[in-house]
Amino acid sequence: MFDRLRQWMPTKESVAHNRWLRWMGPSLLHPRLWHLSRRGVALGAAIGVFFAFITPIAQIPLSAGASMLLRANVPASVVGTLVNTPPTFAPVYFGAWKVGSWMLGESARAAEAPAILVEVGHPVRTTAPPLASGKPWWERWQQQLARAGKPLMVGALTFSVVFSTLAYFTVSGVWHLRVRIKRRRRTASRR
């Protein structure tokens, strides 16, 4: 499993030549940021998952930058951002809006969902008044984001914290379990 994971992880060269990460320069290539250690990989995965849920754009540069600052494994943080990709944005943020609405004590009926959370592939129809069609798309999105506002932010932050903590302990636990199994096999083979 770990050999297959190593094959999926980006290489130093691919990350160094990425146009979104090139601005970080040689500090991105520091060996500690690429070393496979339990703490580094677990922290990198947690950072990647955190940025995967907190923002729909610039996830990889943000996670790579945070990994540099916290000395976490950069490839693990880049791979960790892949838990939330464009095809999953709509259901994830719709779920975040519902959780945030529940946490804030607001109504979270699907029929009241802002159109920005509904229009990207979700089958629920909104009863909200239609947007003025004469406005540019960015103004319509800004208006819809303002409607989603606080519940979406609270839900996305909750998802980020919960799932990144879960990712950290899962990776750390699986790593620890793998080391223990290897030790037992080695000890058993010596007998």
MARKOL-139564 format. One line per 5 residues: number of its first residue (from 1); for each residue x, y, z of N, C-alpha, C. Coordinates in nm, 3 decimals, decimal comma. Layout:
N
NUM> X:Y:Z:X:Y:Z:X:Y:Z | ...
end
This chain:
191
1> 0,083:-0,119:0,000:0,000:0,000:0,000:0,087:0,126:0,000 | 0,192:0,127:0,084:0,277:0,245:0,092:0,359:0,264:-0,035 | 0,395:0,155:-0,102:0,467:0,168:-0,229:0,377:0,231:-0,335 | 0,251:0,192:-0,336:0,157:0,251:-0,430:0,133:0,399:-0,399 | 0,127:0,431:-0,271:0,110:0,571:-0,230:0,229:0,655:-0,275
6> 0,350:0,600:-0,266:0,470:0,671:-0,312:0,463:0,699:-0,461 | 0,405:0,606:-0,538:0,394:0,627:-0,682:0,298:0,742:-0,713 | 0,195:0,760:-0,634:0,096:0,865:-0,657:0,146:1,002:-0,614 | 0,239:1,005:-0,518:0,286:1,132:-0,465:0,365:1,207:-0,572 | 0,350:1,339:-0,575:0,426:1,417:-0,673:0,575:1,415:-0,641
11> 0,656:1,429:-0,743:0,801:1,432:-0,724:0,846:1,575:-0,697 | 0,970:1,588:-0,649:1,025:1,722:-0,625:1,024:1,805:-0,752 | 1,063:1,742:-0,862:1,072:1,814:-0,989:0,935:1,863:-1,036 | 0,833:1,778:-1,024:0,700:1,819:-1,070:0,644:1,933:-0,986 | 0,672:1,931:-0,857:0,625:2,040:-0,771:0,707:2,166:-0,793
16> 0,839:2,152:-0,809:0,926:2,267:-0,828:0,895:2,340:-0,959 | 0,851:2,267:-1,061:0,822:2,328:-1,191:0,675:2,364:-1,208 | 0,594:2,342:-1,106:0,453:2,378:-1,112:0,441:2,531:-1,111 | 0,365:2,585:-1,202:0,356:2,731:-1,213:0,293:2,797:-1,091 | 0,211:2,723:-1,015:0,147:2,780:-0,897:0,238:2,776:-0,775
21> 0,339:2,690:-0,778:0,426:2,673:-0,662:0,568:2,725:-0,686 | 0,599:2,765:-0,806:0,733:2,811:-0,840:0,778:2,929:-0,755 | 0,687:3,014:-0,712:0,721:3,133:-0,634:0,785:3,100:-0,500 | 0,766:2,978:-0,451:0,824:2,940:-0,322:0,973:2,913:-0,331 | 1,023:2,895:-0,453:1,165:2,883:-0,475:1,231:2,762:-0,414
26> 1,361:2,774:-0,383:1,437:2,658:-0,335:1,396:2,610:-0,195 | 1,331:2,695:-0,118:1,290:2,651:0,017:1,187:2,538:0,009 | 1,115:2,530:-0,102:1,018:2,421:-0,122:1,087:2,286:-0,138 | 1,213:2,287:-0,179:1,286:2,164:-0,206:1,371:2,118:-0,088 | 1,353:2,178:0,027:1,430:2,137:0,145:1,402:1,989:0,174
31> 1,508:1,909:0,201:1,489:1,764:0,220:1,391:1,727:0,332 | 1,384:1,807:0,436:1,292:1,774:0,547:1,147:1,775:0,501 | 1,116:1,858:0,404:0,978:1,868:0,355:0,940:1,750:0,265 | 1,036:1,668:0,228:1,012:1,555:0,140:1,040:1,421:0,207 | 1,090:1,425:0,329:1,122:1,303:0,402:0,994:1,235:0,450
36> 0,990:1,103:0,436:0,872:1,027:0,479:0,888:0,986:0,625 | 0,830:1,065:0,714:0,827:1,033:0,856:0,682:1,034:0,902 | 0,653:0,967:1,011:0,515:0,957:1,057:0,457:1,094:1,087 | 0,528:1,175:1,162:0,480:1,308:1,197:0,463:1,396:1,074 | 0,564:1,397:0,986:0,560:1,482:0,868:0,448:1,447:0,772
41> 0,430:1,319:0,747:0,325:1,276:0,654:0,187:1,298:0,714 | 0,171:1,267:0,842:0,040:1,288:0,908:0,004:1,436:0,910 | 0,101:1,521:0,943:0,075:1,665:0,946:0,048:1,717:0,806 | 0,123:1,668:0,707:0,099:1,709:0,568:-0,039:1,670:0,520 | -0,082:1,549:0,551:-0,217:1,505:0,512:-0,323:1,591:0,580
46> -0,302:1,622:0,707:-0,399:1,706:0,780:-0,406:1,845:0,720 | -0,292:1,902:0,684:-0,291:2,036:0,623:-0,363:2,033:0,488 | -0,335:1,931:0,408:-0,402:1,921:0,278:-0,552:1,907:0,291 | -0,597:1,824:0,383:-0,741:1,806:0,403:-0,804:1,934:0,457 | -0,733:2,004:0,545:-0,785:2,130:0,598:-0,812:2,228:0,484
51> -0,715:2,248:0,396:-0,734:2,343:0,287:-0,828:2,291:0,179 | -0,847:2,161:0,171:-0,941:2,105:0,075:-1,084:2,146:0,108 | -1,114:2,157:0,237:-1,251:2,190:0,277:-1,271:2,338:0,302 | -1,168:2,411:0,338:-1,186:2,551:0,376:-1,197:2,644:0,255 | -1,134:2,607:0,144:-1,138:2,694:0,027:-1,151:2,612:-0,102
56> -1,232:2,657:-0,196:-1,245:2,584:-0,322:-1,138:2,622:-0,425 | -1,060:2,726:-0,398:-0,956:2,767:-0,493:-0,821:2,776:-0,423 | -0,715:2,760:-0,499:-0,578:2,772:-0,450:-0,546:2,678:-0,335 | -0,605:2,560:-0,337:-0,583:2,464:-0,229:-0,439:2,417:-0,224 | -0,383:2,382:-0,339:-0,248:2,326:-0,342:-0,143:2,430:-0,301
61> -0,143:2,552:-0,355:-0,043:2,649:-0,310:-0,056:2,682:-0,160 | -0,178:2,693:-0,112:-0,197:2,722:0,031:-0,147:2,608:0,119 | -0,177:2,486:0,079:-0,133:2,372:0,160:0,019:2,355:0,152 | 0,078:2,378:0,036:0,223:2,368:0,024:0,292:2,477:0,107 | 0,237:2,597:0,106:0,293:2,705:0,187:0,282:2,676:0,336
66> 0,168:2,627:0,378:0,150:2,593:0,520:0,241:2,476:0,559 | 0,261:2,383:0,468:0,351:2,271:0,496:0,495:2,318:0,513 | 0,533:2,416:0,434:0,668:2,473:0,449:0,683:2,539:0,585 | 0,583:2,616:0,624:0,590:2,686:0,753:0,590:2,590:0,871 | 0,511:2,483:0,862:0,499:2,388:0,973:0,592:2,268:0,960
71> 0,675:2,268:0,856:0,771:2,160:0,830:0,703:2,023:0,818 | 0,599:2,022:0,740:0,525:1,898:0,714:0,564:1,846:0,577 | 0,525:1,725:0,546:0,556:1,663:0,419:0,473:1,728:0,308 | 0,541:1,792:0,212:0,473:1,864:0,105:0,392:1,771:0,014 | 0,447:1,658:-0,033:0,365:1,572:-0,118:0,238:1,522:-0,049
76> 0,246:1,493:0,079:0,127:1,447:0,152:0,023:1,558:0,158 | 0,067:1,682:0,174:-0,030:1,792:0,180:-0,093:1,816:0,043 | -0,014:1,801:-0,063:-0,069:1,818:-0,198:-0,171:1,707:-0,227 | -0,138:1,584:-0,192:-0,230:1,472:-0,213:-0,354:1,488:-0,124 | -0,337:1,541:-0,004:-0,449:1,560:0,088:-0,555:1,655:0,035
81> -0,515:1,749:-0,051:-0,614:1,842:-0,107:-0,709:1,773:-0,203 | -0,674:1,654:-0,248:-0,756:1,585:-0,348:-0,881:1,520:-0,290 | -0,904:1,532:-0,159:-1,027:1,475:-0,103:-1,149:1,557:-0,143 | -1,128:1,682:-0,183:-1,238:1,766:-0,227:-1,198:1,828:-0,360 | -1,253:1,775:-0,469:-1,220:1,819:-0,604:-1,342:1,887:-0,666
86> -1,327:1,954:-0,780:-1,442:2,023:-0,841:-1,570:1,940:-0,852 | -1,566:1,811:-0,886:-1,693:1,736:-0,891:-1,760:1,721:-0,754 | -1,682:1,731:-0,645:-1,741:1,713:-0,512:-1,769:1,846:-0,441 | -1,734:1,959:-0,501:-1,754:2,088:-0,434:-1,900:2,111:-0,396 | -1,991:2,089:-0,492:-2,132:2,119:-0,465:-2,187:2,038:-0,349
91> -2,175:1,905:-0,347:-2,230:1,831:-0,232:-2,159:1,864:-0,101 | -2,027:1,885:-0,106:-1,953:1,915:0,017:-1,996:2,049:0,075 | -2,002:2,152:-0,009:-2,040:2,283:0,042:-2,189:2,292:0,076 | -2,271:2,214:0,007:-2,412:2,207:0,046:-2,424:2,145:0,184 | -2,348:2,035:0,207:-2,345:1,972:0,339:-2,288:2,066:0,445
96> -2,184:2,141:0,409:-2,126:2,238:0,503:-2,227:2,345:0,538 | -2,304:2,391:0,440:-2,407:2,492:0,466:-2,513:2,436:0,561 | -2,553:2,310:0,538:-2,654:2,249:0,626:-2,601:2,234:0,769 | -2,476:2,189:0,783:-2,417:2,173:0,916:-2,402:2,309:0,983 | -2,355:2,408:0,907:-2,342:2,543:0,962:-2,476:2,602:1,003
101> -2,579:2,579:0,923:-2,714:2,627:0,959:-2,762:2,560:1,086 | -2,738:2,429:1,097:-2,778:2,355:1,218:-2,702:2,408:1,340 | -2,572:2,432:1,325:-2,491:2,481:1,437:-2,534:2,621:1,481 | -2,578:2,702:1,387:-2,620:2,839:1,419:-2,768:2,846:1,456 | -2,839:2,735:1,445:-2,980:2,732:1,481:-3,070:2,793:1,375
106> -3,022:2,800:1,252:-3,102:2,855:1,143:-3,171:2,743:1,067 | -3,270:2,778:0,988:-3,339:2,680:0,907:-3,247:2,632:0,797 | -3,244:2,503:0,774:-3,156:2,445:0,671:-3,236:2,360:0,574 | -3,357:2,402:0,544:-3,436:2,327:0,447:-3,373:2,343:0,309 | -3,370:2,235:0,234:-3,306:2,235:0,102:-3,372:2,336:0,008
111> -3,501:2,359:0,025:-3,571:2,454:-0,062:-3,526:2,597:-0,038 | -3,465:2,624:0,078:-3,418:2,759:0,109:-3,270:2,777:0,079 | -3,207:2,676:0,024:-3,063:2,683:-0,004:-3,034:2,790:-0,108 | -2,928:2,866:-0,088:-2,889:2,963:-0,190:-2,860:2,892:-0,322 | -2,893:2,957:-0,431:-2,878:2,894:-0,563:-2,735:2,854:-0,593
116> -2,638:2,926:-0,539:-2,497:2,892:-0,566:-2,463:2,754:-0,512 | -2,530:2,709:-0,406:-2,506:2,577:-0,351:-2,588:2,471:-0,422 | -2,691:2,512:-0,492:-2,783:2,418:-0,554:-2,754:2,399:-0,702 | -2,710:2,505:-0,769:-2,703:2,503:-0,915:-2,598:2,408:-0,971 | -2,495:2,373:-0,897:-2,387:2,290:-0,951:-2,416:2,143:-0,924
121> -2,514:2,089:-0,993:-2,536:1,947:-0,989:-2,627:1,894:-0,880 | -2,676:1,978:-0,791:-2,765:1,928:-0,687:-2,908:1,932:-0,738 | -2,986:1,826:-0,721:-3,118:1,817:-0,782:-3,224:1,904:-0,715 | -3,196:1,966:-0,602:-3,297:2,044:-0,530:-3,321:2,175:-0,602 | -3,445:2,214:-0,613:-3,479:2,342:-0,674:-3,497:2,444:-0,562
126> -3,452:2,563:-0,585:-3,464:2,667:-0,485:-3,591:2,749:-0,509 | -3,649:2,798:-0,401:-3,767:2,883:-0,412:-3,728:3,029:-0,397 | -3,598:3,055:-0,391:-3,551:3,192:-0,376:-3,585:3,270:-0,502 | -3,607:3,401:-0,488:-3,638:3,480:-0,607:-3,522:3,477:-0,706 | -3,551:3,473:-0,835:-3,444:3,466:-0,934:-3,358:3,593:-0,930
131> -3,234:3,577:-0,965:-3,143:3,691:-0,969:-3,173:3,774:-1,092 | -3,143:3,902:-1,083:-3,162:3,990:-1,198:-3,068:3,944:-1,309 | -3,123:3,914:-1,424:-3,043:3,854:-1,530:-2,948:3,955:-1,594 | -2,966:4,085:-1,569:-2,879:4,185:-1,629:-2,746:4,201:-1,558 | -2,729:4,138:-1,444:-2,605:4,153:-1,367:-2,498:4,058:-1,417
136> -2,371:4,100:-1,407:-2,262:4,008:-1,444:-2,257:3,889:-1,349 | -2,196:3,780:-1,397:-2,194:3,656:-1,320:-2,128:3,673:-1,185 | -2,022:3,753:-1,176:-1,953:3,767:-1,047:-2,037:3,839:-0,944 | -2,125:3,931:-0,989:-2,215:3,997:-0,895:-2,324:3,902:-0,847 | -2,372:3,816:-0,937:-2,472:3,717:-0,897:-2,412:3,619:-0,796
141> -2,288:3,572:-0,822:-2,222:3,480:-0,729:-2,197:3,548:-0,595 | -2,158:3,675:-0,598:-2,133:3,748:-0,473:-2,263:3,761:-0,393 | -2,372:3,787:-0,462:-2,502:3,797:-0,395:-2,541:3,664:-0,333 | -2,520:3,554:-0,405:-2,555:3,423:-0,353:-2,464:3,382:-0,237 | -2,334:3,413:-0,248:-2,243:3,383:-0,138:-2,280:3,461:-0,013
146> -2,327:3,584:-0,031:-2,371:3,663:0,085:-2,491:3,597:0,152 | -2,581:3,536:0,072:-2,695:3,465:0,130:-2,650:3,341:0,206 | -2,550:3,270:0,152:-2,500:3,148:0,218:-2,418:3,185:0,341 | -2,341:3,292:0,327:-2,263:3,355:0,432:-2,217:3,274:0,550 | -2,268:3,316:0,666:-2,221:3,260:0,793:-2,241:3,110:0,805
151> -2,356:3,053:0,768:-2,370:2,907:0,781:-2,266:2,830:0,698 | -2,238:2,877:0,577:-2,140:2,811:0,492:-2,001:2,821:0,554 | -1,964:2,936:0,605:-1,832:2,954:0,666:-1,816:2,867:0,790 | -1,918:2,864:0,875:-1,912:2,783:0,996:-1,904:2,635:0,961 | -1,985:2,592:0,864:-1,983:2,452:0,822:-1,851:2,412:0,757
156> -1,797:2,498:0,670:-1,670:2,467:0,604:-1,557:2,462:0,706 | -1,557:2,554:0,802:-1,454:2,553:0,906:-1,467:2,428:0,993 | -1,590:2,389:1,023:-1,612:2,267:1,102:-1,563:2,144:1,025 | -1,598:2,133:0,897:-1,550:2,022:0,815:-1,398:2,020:0,811 | -1,336:2,137:0,793:-1,190:2,144:0,784:-1,123:2,095:0,911
161> -1,171:2,142:1,025:-1,109:2,105:1,152:-1,132:1,957:1,183 | -1,255:1,912:1,168:-1,288:1,773:1,202:-1,216:1,675:1,110 | -1,223:1,697:0,979:-1,165:1,601:0,886:-1,012:1,608:0,884 | -0,953:1,726:0,907:-0,807:1,731:0,913:-0,755:1,663:1,039 | -0,826:1,678:1,151:-0,788:1,606:1,273:-0,801:1,456:1,253
166> -0,909:1,415:1,189:-0,930:1,274:1,159:-0,820:1,222:1,066 | -0,781:1,300:0,967:-0,674:1,259:0,875:-0,542:1,244:0,949 | -0,511:1,338:1,039:-0,385:1,330:1,113:-0,378:1,202:1,195 | -0,483:1,176:1,273:-0,480:1,058:1,360:-0,492:0,927:1,281 | -0,562:0,928:1,169:-0,572:0,808:1,087:-0,437:0,773:1,025
171> -0,370:0,871:0,964:-0,240:0,846:0,903:-0,138:0,806:1,009 | -0,138:0,876:1,120:-0,044:0,844:1,227:-0,071:0,704:1,283 | -0,197:0,669:1,302:-0,233:0,538:1,354:-0,198:0,426:1,258 | -0,227:0,445:1,129:-0,195:0,342:1,029:-0,043:0,326:1,020 | 0,031:0,435:1,026:0,177:0,428:1,021:0,230:0,350:1,142
176> 0,178:0,383:1,261:0,221:0,314:1,383:0,188:0,165:1,376 | 0,070:0,132:1,331:0,028:-0,008:1,317:0,118:-0,082:1,218 | 0,151:-0,018:1,108:0,239:-0,079:1,008:0,376:-0,109:1,068 | 0,432:-0,017:1,145:0,562:-0,038:1,208:0,556:-0,154:1,308 | 0,450:-0,160:1,386:0,435:-0,270:1,483:0,424:-0,405:1,415
181> 0,350:-0,412:1,305:0,336:-0,537:1,231:0,471:-0,580:1,174 | 0,546:-0,486:1,121:0,679:-0,518:1,068:0,770:-0,571:1,178 | 0,765:-0,508:1,295:0,848:-0,554:1,408:0,810:-0,694:1,451 | 0,682:-0,722:1,458:0,637:-0,856:1,497:0,684:-0,961:1,397 | 0,673:-0,931:1,270:0,718:-1,024:1,167:0,869:-1,048:1,177
186> 0,944:-0,943:1,200:1,089:-0,956:1,213:1,124:-1,039:1,335 | 1,055:-1,013:1,447:1,080:-1,089:1,569:1,041:-1,236:1,550 | 0,930:-1,261:1,485:0,885:-1,398:1,461:0,979:-1,473:1,368 | 1,036:-1,405:1,272:1,127:-1,472:1,178:1,261:-1,506:1,242 | 1,300:-1,437:1,348:1,426:-1,464:1,419:1,415:-1,587:1,507
191> 1,295:-1,620:1,548:1,276:-1,735:1,640:1,285:-1,866:1,571
end
